Amino acid sequence: MRTIGVGIIGTGGWGAMHARTYAGTPGVAVRAVADIDMKRAEALAASYNATAYDNYGALLADPSVEAVSIVTPDFAHEEITLAAARAGKHILAEKPLAMSVEACERIVAEAEHAGVLLMVDFHARWSPPLCKAYEAIRNGEIGEPRHVYYRLNDRLFVPTEMLSWAGRSTVLWFIGSHAIDTVRWLLGDEVCRVYGLARSGMLSARGIDTPDFYFSMLEFRSGAVAVIENSWILPNSTPHLVDVKCELVGTKGALYMDATHNRTLEKYTESEAGYPDMFVMPSIHGRQQGFAAESIRHFVECVRDGKQPMVTGRDGLIATKVICALEESIQTGQPVDLA
């Protein structure tokens, strides 16, 4: 088995998770790490005997790097992803692919022209409960899907403490992009019309210029309707960082999912109570596990075998089209049709 050399661009918590996953995957080696903060790059690189760079251009010029994970803030994807494609590197890009339709189109075209793999890390497609729901729908167990409610929310901690750049994004871009792709994937259908609502106040009062929450209504070509809730203002006392719920009703049945507050494991200490992560990124016997790791391993398989990823750049483009249409709807107060 040949060894695939990978580079990590962006060394935050999620970038470190990418590195742990690659390091625990046979036939993969973390060769390089880049971050504008050289100390952070050096700290992560030291764990894997990798080369540290303080700019992504130097990493992309490293001949030992065959594929890259781009794990930078939401607003900092376009330039890096285009450069990676032009450098001939296979790309796993965190969501959103980019924050404009035109930027996504440029990225997809550049990757196709360069003949490199481009995957967007919509890792919910590897979530065990969502995969079971997907199978039930495909097997016709609930008939034709008619309406979906999907909730993907974060504690207030995320925009106020975890992300230093929350004011340069929104909860719709940060996790709403995941929700949109998940619902598209579950239904196997495309959005034809959207209507959005957003409210601000709590975060702006803290000096963070971004909406508190969004409610998005998506109409699909089949006639199915999805309502998606994305909030950044859950109280920090909530026992899990993320709140994920899904209800899907069909003509012959229904599916109900609680992926975070299902009490698979409850932990109570002298200082806190919580539900430890069992699905997304748990570490088991020192190895990175969970569906967030499985999507990264899928990318490795695609690079090794030369096959198309389950989630392509075009999926990232579609999610961005939907979000931009929702933002237009919020500004005008009117539904917006998608071509």
Buried (B, 14 or more C-beta within 10 A) or exposed (E): EEEBBBBBBBBBEBBBBBBBBBBBBEEBBBBBBBBBEBEBBBBBBEEBEBBBBBBBEEBBEBEBBBBBBBBBBBEBBBEBBBBBBBBEBBBBBBBBBBBBBEBBBBBBEBBBEBEBBBBBBBBBBBBEBBBEBBEBBEEEEBEEBBBBBBBBBBBBBBBBEBBEBBBBBBBBBBBBBBBBBBBBBBBEBBBBBBBBBBEEEBBEEEEBEBBBBBBBBBBBEBEBBBBBBBBBBBEEEBBBBBBBBBBBBBEEEEBEBBBBBBEEEEEEEEEEEBBEBBBBBBBEEEEBBBBBBBBBBBBBEBBBEEEEBBBBBBBBBBBBBBBBBBBBBBEEEEBBEBE
